[in-house]
């Protein structure tokens, strides 16, 4: 039973990530914060996917993560161009962590 619940949770998480990264989906601040939280949890839990990443890849991921965080702090107006830039950084920040 627990395996079924875990599998369902993983499916829901995967669907949410796919939706956030989809250019046709209207990106919200809550979505971006959720995605940063997801990445933070993966790193904090020392997810096995992280151990397979090279140091340059980890640095690129961190740089993109920081860009997203700074964009949220300085965010004024939301535009399609800004949303796509955030999605691009989120893709980079989560590269290698998504299954």
N, CA, C and O of each residue as an XYZ file, in Angstrom:
396
protein
N       0.827     -1.200      0.000
C       0.000      0.000      0.000
C       0.869      1.262      0.000
O       0.599      2.224     -0.719
N       1.918      1.230      0.824
C       2.799      2.386      0.902
C       3.505      2.621     -0.431
O       3.713      3.770     -0.822
N       3.880      1.538     -1.143
C       4.517      1.671     -2.450
C       3.576      2.337     -3.447
O       4.008      3.151     -4.263
N       2.295      1.995     -3.384
C       1.303      2.596     -4.284
C       1.178      4.092     -4.006
O       1.125      4.900     -4.933
N       1.131      4.456     -2.722
C       1.030      5.862     -2.361
C       2.283      6.625     -2.793
O       2.189      7.744     -3.297
N       3.457      6.015     -2.595
C       4.713      6.651     -2.993
C       4.751      6.851     -4.500
O       5.150      7.910     -4.985
N       4.334      5.823     -5.240
C       4.320      5.907     -6.700
C       3.363      7.010     -7.161
O       3.685      7.776     -8.069
N       2.197      7.087     -6.537
C       1.214      8.112     -6.882
C       1.768      9.511     -6.593
O       1.588     10.433     -7.389
N       2.436      9.660     -5.457
C       3.036     10.949     -5.096
C       4.108     11.332     -6.107
O       4.190     12.489     -6.520
N       4.932     10.362     -6.508
C       5.976     10.637     -7.503
C       5.359     11.039     -8.838
O       5.868     11.937     -9.509
N       4.269     10.383     -9.227
C       3.587     10.741    -10.471
C       3.037     12.167    -10.397
O       3.162     12.935    -11.350
N       2.431     12.513     -9.267
C       1.885     13.857     -9.101
C       2.990     14.907     -9.140
O       2.828     15.974     -9.732
N       4.112     14.594     -8.503
C       5.251     15.519     -8.498
C       5.784     15.701     -9.909
O       6.047     16.824    -10.338
N       5.944     14.597    -10.631
C       6.442     14.664    -12.008
C       5.504     15.499    -12.880
O       5.959     16.316    -13.679
N       4.196     15.291    -12.723
C       3.221     16.052    -13.504
C       3.300     17.540    -13.178
O       3.205     18.382    -14.071
N       3.474     17.859    -11.904
C       3.559     19.265    -11.506
C       4.806     19.918    -12.104
O       4.749     21.048    -12.588
N       5.917     19.211    -12.068
C       7.153     19.746    -12.641
C       6.995     19.947    -14.142
O       7.384     20.987    -14.673
N       6.433     18.972    -14.820
C       6.215     19.092    -16.267
C       5.327     20.283    -16.589
O       5.564     20.998    -17.562
N       4.302     20.493    -15.768
C       3.388     21.617    -15.984
C       4.128     22.946    -15.777
O       3.972     23.870    -16.575
N       4.926     23.044    -14.719
C       5.673     24.273    -14.438
C       6.632     24.594    -15.574
O       6.796     25.758    -15.939
N       7.267     23.570    -16.133
C       8.258     23.778    -17.187
C       7.646     23.919    -18.576
O       8.357     24.201    -19.540
N       6.339     23.727    -18.684
C       5.625     23.846    -19.957
C       5.405     25.320    -20.295
O       4.825     26.068    -19.509
N       5.871     25.719    -21.461
C       5.768     27.126    -21.876
C       4.335     27.623    -22.012
O       4.098     28.829    -21.946
N       3.381     26.728    -22.201
C       1.990     27.144    -22.362
C       1.274     27.324    -21.025
O       0.172     27.869    -20.980
N       1.889     26.872    -19.948
C       1.286     26.978    -18.620
C       1.613     28.345    -18.020
O       2.773     28.758    -18.038
N       0.608     29.059    -17.487
C       0.878     30.368    -16.880
C       1.634     30.194    -15.556
O       1.073     29.721    -14.567
N       2.882     30.573    -15.556
C       3.766     30.389    -14.409
C       3.431     31.388    -13.308
O       3.295     32.584    -13.566
N       3.299     30.896    -12.090
C       3.030     31.772    -10.948
C       4.229     31.781    -10.001
O       5.097     30.910    -10.055
N       4.250     32.765     -9.156
C       5.308     32.860     -8.142
C       5.304     31.615     -7.259
O       6.365     31.090     -6.922
N       4.121     31.144     -6.886
C       4.023     29.944     -6.048
C       4.639     28.733     -6.738
O       5.276     27.906     -6.085
N       4.456     28.621     -8.049
C       5.060     27.522     -8.802
C       6.581     27.577     -8.722
O       7.240     26.559     -8.510
N       7.123     28.762     -8.892
C       8.573     28.934     -8.870
C       9.113     28.619     -7.471
O      10.127     27.935     -7.333
N       8.444     29.113     -6.453
C       8.863     28.843     -5.072
C       8.773     27.347     -4.785
O       9.663     26.785     -4.146
N       7.709     26.700     -5.251
C       7.568     25.253     -5.051
C       8.736     24.509     -5.703
O       9.315     23.602     -5.106
N       9.072     24.901     -6.926
C      10.148     24.231     -7.654
C      11.484     24.432     -6.949
O      12.278     23.495     -6.862
N      11.744     25.626     -6.449
C      12.976     25.861     -5.688
C      12.993     24.996     -4.430
O      14.037     24.460     -4.060
N      11.847     24.858     -3.776
C      11.747     23.999     -2.598
C      12.009     22.540     -2.933
O      12.663     21.825     -2.174
N      11.492     22.106     -4.075
C      11.711     20.732     -4.529
C      13.212     20.479     -4.735
O      13.742     19.463     -4.286
N      13.880     21.399     -5.406
C      15.313     21.262     -5.656
C      16.081     21.276     -4.332
O      16.990     20.470     -4.129
N      15.718     22.179     -3.447
C      16.364     22.266     -2.135
C      16.236     20.956     -1.376
O      17.198     20.485     -0.770
N      15.043     20.368     -1.410
C      14.815     19.101     -0.704
C      15.657     17.981     -1.301
O      16.220     17.170     -0.566
N      15.749     17.929     -2.624
C      16.570     16.904     -3.279
C      18.026     17.014     -2.826
O      18.672     16.005     -2.541
N      18.531     18.233     -2.762
C      19.912     18.446     -2.346
C      20.076     18.110     -0.862
O      21.021     17.420     -0.482
N      19.159     18.595     -0.030
C      19.243     18.358      1.415
C      19.148     16.867      1.752
O      19.800     16.388      2.680
N      18.335     16.149      0.993
C      18.179     14.703      1.227
C      19.316     13.888      0.605
O      19.338     12.661      0.703
N      20.264     14.587     -0.040
C      21.381     13.937     -0.720
C      20.881     12.846     -1.662
O      21.322     11.698     -1.617
N      19.944     13.251     -2.514
C      19.369     12.352     -3.508
C      20.489     11.687     -4.308
O      21.442     12.360     -4.698
N      20.394     10.390     -4.557
C      21.438      9.688     -5.320
C      21.709     10.297     -6.697
O      22.813     10.165     -7.224
N      20.725     10.953     -7.272
C      20.921     11.578     -8.587
C      22.012     12.649     -8.523
O      22.685     12.911     -9.520
N      22.182     13.257     -7.368
C      23.174     14.314     -7.207
C      24.588     13.756     -7.289
O      25.479     14.398     -7.845
N      24.796     12.576     -6.744
C      26.148     12.009     -6.720
C      26.661     11.702     -8.117
O      27.870     11.597     -8.326
N      25.758     11.557     -9.066
C      26.166     11.288    -10.435
C      26.496     12.527    -11.241
O      26.946     12.421    -12.382
N      26.282     13.691    -10.672
C      26.543     14.938    -11.396
C      27.993     15.370    -11.216
O      28.567     15.232    -10.136
N      28.562     15.885    -12.270
C      29.932     16.389    -12.207
C      29.956     17.716    -11.459
O      28.925     18.373    -11.315
N      31.118     18.102    -10.992
C      31.242     19.380    -10.295
C      30.846     20.546    -11.190
O      30.137     21.439    -10.725
N      31.274     20.583    -12.473
C      30.814     21.686    -13.326
C      29.289     21.718    -13.470
O      28.696     22.796    -13.503
N      28.651     20.547    -13.555
C      27.192     20.500    -13.654
C      26.550     21.025    -12.380
O      25.579     21.780    -12.437
N      27.085     20.628    -11.231
C      26.555     21.119     -9.953
C      26.674     22.638     -9.863
O      25.765     23.309     -9.374
N      27.784     23.171    -10.331
C      27.967     24.622    -10.316
C      26.977     25.315    -11.249
O      26.445     26.373    -10.912
N      26.727     24.731    -12.411
C      25.738     25.295    -13.333
C      24.345     25.251    -12.713
O      23.577     26.207    -12.821
N      24.026     24.131    -12.062
C      22.729     24.013    -11.391
C      22.586     25.088    -10.311
O      21.557     25.757    -10.213
N      23.634     25.239     -9.507
C      23.590     26.228     -8.439
C      23.445     27.646     -8.994
O      22.687     28.455     -8.460
N      24.170     27.934    -10.057
C      24.092     29.264    -10.668
C      22.654     29.553    -11.129
O      22.123     30.636    -10.883
N      22.042     28.589    -11.787
C      20.666     28.771    -12.261
C      19.701     28.914    -11.087
O      18.785     29.735    -11.133
N      19.902     28.123    -10.039
C      19.071     28.205     -8.830
C      19.171     29.622     -8.244
O      18.160     30.230     -7.891
N      20.390     30.131     -8.147
C      20.593     31.476     -7.601
C      19.942     32.537     -8.485
O      19.377     33.504     -7.972
N      20.013     32.370     -9.800
C      19.376     33.318    -10.720
C      17.867     33.366    -10.485
O      17.269     34.442    -10.457
N      17.258     32.193    -10.316
C      15.810     32.146    -10.065
C      15.493     32.842     -8.751
O      14.570     33.655     -8.685
N      16.244     32.531     -7.713
C      15.992     33.137     -6.402
C      16.133     34.663     -6.465
O      15.309     35.389     -5.909
N      17.165     35.136     -7.136
C      17.367     36.584     -7.250
C      16.264     37.231     -8.097
O      15.838     38.351     -7.813
N      15.810     36.535     -9.121
C      14.725     37.066     -9.948
C      13.444     37.211     -9.125
O      12.689     38.165     -9.310
N      13.203     36.268     -8.223
C      12.013     36.358     -7.377
C      12.104     37.553     -6.429
O      11.112     38.237     -6.175
N      13.288     37.789     -5.922
C      13.473     38.912     -4.995
C      13.232     40.236     -5.703
O      12.573     41.123     -5.162
N      13.766     40.370     -6.914
C      13.665     41.636     -7.632
C      12.503     41.722     -8.590
O      12.400     42.680     -9.356
N      11.624     40.737     -8.561
C      10.530     40.667     -9.532
C       9.556     41.826     -9.369
O       9.092     42.125     -8.268
N       9.262     42.465    -10.484
C       8.287     43.561    -10.481
C       7.066     43.157    -11.285
O       5.998     42.896    -10.732
N       7.236     43.108    -12.585
C       6.137     42.754    -13.473
C       6.419     41.394    -14.101
O       7.562     41.058    -14.411
N       5.375     40.637    -14.277
C       5.519     39.342    -14.914
C       5.249     39.482    -16.408
O       4.249     40.070    -16.821
N       6.147     38.939    -17.199
C       5.947     38.953    -18.642
C       6.216     37.552    -19.161
O       6.796     36.715    -18.469
N       5.784     37.310    -20.395
C       6.030     35.999    -21.001
C       7.519     35.736    -21.124
O       7.983     34.615    -20.913
N       8.264     36.775    -21.467
C       9.710     36.629    -21.625
C      10.362     36.279    -20.281
O      11.236     35.414    -20.221
N       9.941     36.944    -19.218
C      10.495     36.661    -17.896
C      10.122     35.246    -17.451
O      10.954     34.532    -16.890
N       8.884     34.843    -17.696
C       8.449     33.495    -17.323
C       9.282     32.441    -18.045
O       9.670     31.436    -17.449
N       9.554     32.668    -19.311
C      10.356     31.702    -20.068
C      11.791     31.671    -19.569
O      12.410     30.607    -19.526
N      12.323     32.820    -19.194
C      13.676     32.869    -18.629
C      13.719     32.107    -17.301
O      14.673     31.375    -17.038
N      12.686     32.279    -16.463
C      12.607     31.542    -15.204
C      12.531     30.036    -15.464
O      13.194     29.247    -14.790
N      11.720     29.649    -16.444
C      11.620     28.225    -16.781
C      12.967     27.661    -17.231
O      13.348     26.551    -16.858
N      13.673     28.441    -18.032
C      14.989     28.001    -18.509
C      15.935     27.798    -17.323
O      16.642     26.792    -17.260
N      15.950     28.729    -16.403
C      16.801     28.585    -15.214
C      16.349     27.410    -14.354
O      17.184     26.682    -13.818
N      15.033     27.217    -14.215
C      14.537     26.088    -13.429
C      14.945     24.754    -14.066
O      15.315     23.813    -13.363
N      14.876     24.680    -15.400
C      15.335     23.469    -16.084
C      16.802     23.205    -15.783
O      17.202     22.075    -15.501
N      17.602     24.274    -15.850
C      19.041     24.126    -15.596
C      19.301     23.781    -14.137
O      20.136     22.926    -13.840
N      18.597     24.432    -13.234
C      18.807     24.191    -11.794
C      18.440     22.772    -11.401
O      19.009     22.225    -10.456
N      17.504     22.171    -12.107
C      17.045     20.815    -11.762
C      17.645     19.739    -12.655
O      17.300     18.564    -12.529
N      18.538     20.129    -13.550
C      19.113     19.153    -14.484
C      19.822     18.046    -13.704
O      20.647     18.304    -12.827
N      19.478     16.823    -14.048
C      20.048     15.666    -13.391
C      19.299     15.232    -12.150
O      19.535     14.137    -11.641
N      18.390     16.074    -11.647
C      17.616     15.736    -10.451
C      16.250     15.172    -10.768
O      15.637     14.503     -9.937
N      15.774     15.441    -11.967
C      14.439     14.994    -12.369
C      14.533     13.606    -12.977
O      15.436     13.298    -13.756
N      13.581     12.790    -12.600
C      13.570     11.409    -13.113
C      12.463     11.231    -14.097
O      12.288     10.141    -14.640
